[in-house]
Amino acid sequence: MSYETIAAVAQQGGLVYFFLLFLAVLVYALRPRAKATFDQAAHIPLRED
């Protein structure tokens, strides 16, 4: 295998890996069950201690 082949495979593998990671984060953030948690976290800076 040449360097160019290994580099191309590594680039494609990295692209697939980060795309799947992006999809996982998107699903985690947009699931309906997480809405209350994220709404509560959004109000943390506005709270008076």
Backbone as JSON, one array per atom type, in Angstrom:
{
  "sequence": "MSYETIAAVAQQGGLVYFFLLFLAVLVYALRPRAKATFDQAAHIPLRED",
  "N": [[0.84, -1.18, 0.0], [0.47, 2.19, -0.77], [1.49, 5.45, 0.4], [-0.39, 7.37, -0.34], [-2.73, 5.88, -0.67], [-3.19, 4.93, 1.93], [-3.51, 7.4, 3.23], [-5.83, 8.35, 1.96], [-7.72, 6.43, 2.75], [-7.67, 6.84, 5.51], [-8.59, 9.48, 5.65], [-11.2, 9.22, 4.64], [-12.25, 7.45, 6.52], [-12.08, 9.04, 8.82], [-13.85, 11.07, 8.11], [-16.3, 9.68, 7.99], [-16.43, 8.81, 10.66], [-16.58, 11.29, 12.14], [-18.92, 12.31, 11.02], [-20.83, 10.45, 11.89], [-20.55, 10.86, 14.62], [-21.44, 13.52, 14.78], [-24.14, 13.14, 14.02], [-25.0, 11.57, 16.18], [-24.75, 13.36, 18.35], [-26.57, 15.28, 17.51], [-29.0, 13.82, 17.54], [-29.08, 13.27, 20.27], [-29.32, 15.87, 21.32], [-31.75, 16.77, 20.26], [-33.74, 15.08, 21.07], [-36.98, 14.51, 22.44], [-37.22, 13.94, 25.18], [-35.11, 15.21, 26.41], [-35.65, 17.88, 26.51], [-36.64, 19.23, 28.84], [-34.43, 19.11, 30.52], [-32.51, 20.6, 29.11], [-33.82, 23.06, 28.95], [-33.86, 23.77, 31.65], [-31.1, 23.99, 32.12], [-30.57, 26.15, 30.49], [-31.52, 28.29, 31.89], [-29.83, 28.65, 34.0], [-27.75, 30.7, 34.04], [-29.3, 32.93, 34.54], [-30.31, 32.82, 37.05], [-30.68, 33.99, 40.39], [-28.44, 33.91, 43.0]],
  "CA": [[0.0, 0.0, 0.0], [1.24, 3.43, -0.83], [1.1, 6.5, 1.36], [-1.61, 8.03, -0.83], [-3.86, 4.99, -0.39], [-3.42, 4.97, 3.38], [-4.03, 8.73, 3.56], [-7.2, 8.44, 1.47], [-8.56, 5.6, 3.62], [-7.74, 7.52, 6.81], [-9.45, 10.66, 5.49], [-12.59, 8.76, 4.51], [-12.65, 6.91, 7.81], [-12.29, 10.18, 9.71], [-15.08, 11.74, 7.7], [-17.43, 8.84, 8.43], [-16.44, 8.84, 12.12], [-17.08, 12.56, 12.63], [-20.31, 12.45, 10.59], [-21.64, 9.65, 12.81], [-20.51, 11.57, 15.9], [-22.34, 14.66, 14.63], [-25.51, 12.64, 14.06], [-25.29, 11.13, 17.55], [-24.95, 14.57, 19.16], [-27.81, 15.89, 17.04], [-30.1, 13.02, 18.07], [-29.09, 13.49, 21.72], [-29.78, 17.22, 21.63], [-33.1, 17.03, 19.77], [-34.74, 14.12, 21.55], [-37.98, 15.2, 23.25], [-37.04, 13.71, 26.61], [-34.05, 16.08, 26.92], [-36.08, 19.28, 26.48], [-36.72, 19.8, 30.18], [-33.07, 19.25, 31.03], [-31.85, 21.7, 28.42], [-34.48, 24.29, 29.37], [-33.37, 24.08, 32.99], [-29.71, 24.42, 31.99], [-30.55, 27.45, 29.83], [-31.88, 29.33, 32.85], [-28.83, 28.71, 35.06], [-27.07, 32.01, 34.15], [-30.24, 33.97, 34.92], [-30.71, 32.62, 38.44], [-30.08, 34.78, 41.47], [-27.99, 33.01, 44.07]],
  "C": [[0.88, 1.24, 0.0], [0.71, 4.42, 0.21], [-0.22, 7.15, 0.94], [-2.85, 7.19, -0.54], [-4.21, 5.02, 1.1], [-4.01, 6.31, 3.81], [-5.49, 8.87, 3.13], [-8.15, 7.64, 2.35], [-8.74, 6.27, 4.98], [-8.66, 8.74, 6.73], [-10.92, 10.25, 5.39], [-13.1, 8.19, 5.82], [-12.91, 8.02, 8.82], [-13.57, 10.92, 9.39], [-16.31, 10.98, 8.18], [-17.56, 8.9, 9.95], [-17.05, 10.15, 12.64], [-18.52, 12.83, 12.18], [-21.23, 11.67, 11.53], [-21.67, 10.29, 14.2], [-21.44, 12.78, 15.88], [-23.8, 14.22, 14.7], [-25.91, 12.2, 15.46], [-25.54, 12.33, 18.46], [-26.26, 15.24, 18.78], [-29.02, 15.14, 17.59], [-30.22, 13.23, 19.58], [-29.7, 14.85, 22.07], [-31.25, 17.45, 21.26], [-34.14, 16.03, 20.25], [-35.71, 14.82, 22.5], [-37.76, 15.06, 24.75], [-36.01, 14.66, 27.22], [-34.48, 17.54, 27.02], [-36.1, 19.91, 27.86], [-35.33, 20.03, 30.76], [-32.37, 20.44, 30.41], [-32.52, 23.05, 28.76], [-34.01, 24.72, 30.76], [-31.93, 24.6, 32.92], [-29.62, 25.81, 31.35], [-30.83, 28.58, 30.8], [-30.86, 29.47, 33.98], [-28.15, 30.09, 35.14], [-28.0, 33.12, 34.64], [-30.68, 33.87, 36.39], [-29.99, 33.58, 39.38], [-29.67, 33.8, 42.56], [-28.24, 33.57, 45.43]]
}
